[in-house]
Amino acid sequence: MTYLNNDFEDLMKNRRSIREYDETVKISQEEMQAILTDAVTAPSSVNMQPWRFVVVESDAGKEKLKPLIRFNTLQNDTSSAMILIFGDLQNFENGEKIYGGAVERGLMPADIKEQQMAKLSQYFKTIPRSELERVVLIDGGIVAMQLMLVARAYGYDTNPIGGFERTEVAKAFGMDPERYEPVMIVSIGKAKTDGYDSYRLPIGDVTTFA
């Protein structure tokens, strides 16, 4: 897929959180998969890629989601899709597939893979749930930001949404809330309005050097 926009400054500085979209614009599943494929090149802790996506695009899916998203119904009603992002607390189940796949592709020596898997196996046996939740929320936030920038490059607009009924959303879309930690929802589509620019604190207000 060729990006419509490769200009870094536009992607970073001109991205807006859009709440109202052109309802006539639909994103095909093929293009959505391409967007998500680019988004998941984001980094994650020990490369366990804990993010899981539910793309809510049908009228029935949006009706199910609508009562669970508090003050964000305009995005739900007008967007091409609402992308629910979850973090899989049992993500190490894919460890062998991920590290084995790296070996098969010549990206990692087999002996390093075995050493890493042995260490990680012990780590994931003892890590408390609270730490797993913290890790998947960080990784989910990283992939969400990358998703928004990738969407912009494809010519679409987005809005990150944190206000929703977290446990109920998981259950409504078949995601076990004991396993899948809700991270956020990202609406995506073509902007109907320009959105608003916003003030950013000077970098000196938020940075120290040590």
N, C-alpha and C positions, 0 to 999 in steps of 0.2 A: 504494500500500500504506500502511495506517495503522499506525504503530508501536504496539506494545503498551505501550511505556514511553518517555515523553518526559522523564522526570525526570533532569536532568543529574547530580545528586549520586549517584543510584543507578547510572547508567551508569559514572561515573568511579570512585566509591569502593567500590562493592559488587560490581564485577566480580571473579570468581574464575577461576583456572585450573583447569578441571575435567578430571579424568582418567577418570572413569567416567560413562557416559551411559545414559539409558533407551533400551534397544535397540529398543523398540516404536515410537519416534518417528522418522518419516522426514520429510525436508524435500523437498518437490516441486521439480522442476527450475525451475518457474515462480517459486517463492518464492526459490530459490537465486539465480536470475538477478536478481531484485529486490534481494536483499541485496548482491550483487556490484555492481550498477548504482549503488547508493548508496555503496558503498565506494570506487569509482573516481572519486568527486568529490574525492578526496584530491589535494593538490598534488604536482607532480613537476618535476624539473629541466627548464627550458625547455618545460614541458608536453608532453614526449615520451611520457608514460604508458607506461613500459617494462614494467610488470607483465603477466605472463601467468599464467593460472590453469588448473590441471587439477583438476577436482572428482572425487575418487575416492569413489564411492557404492555401486557394485555389489559383490556378494560376490566376484566374480572379481577386480575391481580391488583390493579390500582384501587378498585372498590374495597378489596380486603384490607389494603394498606391504609386507606384514607382515615379511618377513625383512630388509627394508632400513631399518627404523626403530628398531633397537637396543632401548632400554628403554621404548618407547612403544606397546607392542602393545595395552594395555588401551584406550587412546583409539581405536586403529584398529578393535578388535573391537566396541566399543559405540557409537561415534559415528554420527550420521546420515551424515557424510561427512568425508573428510580433504581439505582444500584445499591443493594444492601450489602454492606461489607461486614463480615464476621471474622473472628480469629479462632482458629481451631486449637483448643487446649490439648488435644492429643496429636499434634502435628508431627511428633517424632515417629509416628506410624509410617510416615513416608521417608524416613531417614535412609533406609536401604535403597529405595528407589532413586532418591536424589543423589546420594553419594555413589551408588552403583552406576547410575547413568553418567555421572562425571567420569568414572573410570572407563566406561565403554567408549566415550567420546574422546579419550586421551586428555582430559582436563585435570585428572588427578591420578597419581600413581596408586596402584592397588594396595601397597603396604601402608601408605598414608591414610587411605580410606579405612582400612581395618583399625588402625590406631585411633583415628578420629571417632569411628563408630563405637569402639570400646569405651572411650572416655565419655562420649555423649550418652551412651546407654546408662551408665552409672549416674550421670548428672540428671537425666530425665526421670530416673527412679526415685530420686530424693528431693527434687525441686518442689517447693510448696505451691499450692494452687495460686496463691496471691502473686507469686513471682511469675508464674505462667501467664496470668491475666495481664500483668504489667508488660511483659514482653510482647504479647500479641496485640495489645493496644498501641504500643510504639510501632511495631511493624505494620499494623493496619493503617496507622496515621501516615506512615511513609508511602505506602502504596496508594493511599487515597490522594495524596498530593500529586504523585506521579500520574495517576489516572486523570486528574483535572488538567494537568499540563499537556498530556497526550491528547485528551479530548479537544483542547484548544488548537493543537497542531492539526487535528483532523477537521477543524472548522466548526466545532461545537462549543457550547457553553455549559457551565456547571454551577452547582451550588452545594457546598457541604452542609449537611444537616445533622445536628446532634440532639435535637429535641424530638424524641419519639419514645413510645412505650417499649422498652428494650426487651424484656422477657416475652411480652405478648407478640412482638414482631417476630421473634425467633420461632415461637410456637406456630404462629399463623402460616409461616412458610416452611414448615417441616424441619427446622433446625433445632436440635436438642439444646436447650439453654444451659444444660449442665456441661455440655461439650463446646458449644459455639458461643463465644463472647461477642455480643454486638459492638461494633466499633463506631460506625456512622453510616449515614445514607448519603449518596451523591446523586442529585438529579442531573440529567443530561439532556440536551436538545439544542435547538437554534433559538437564540434570544429574540424575544418579541420587543423588548425594551432594552435600552442601553445599559441599564444598571447604574450604580452610583460609584464614583471614585471615593476613596476613603483616606483619611490622614494617617500617616505612619510616624511613630516617634522617631526622633533623630537617633542614629546608630549609637551616638555617645551616651544616650539615656539608657541603653539596654546592653551595653558591652563594657567589660573591664578586661584589662590585660594583666597577667600575672607573671 
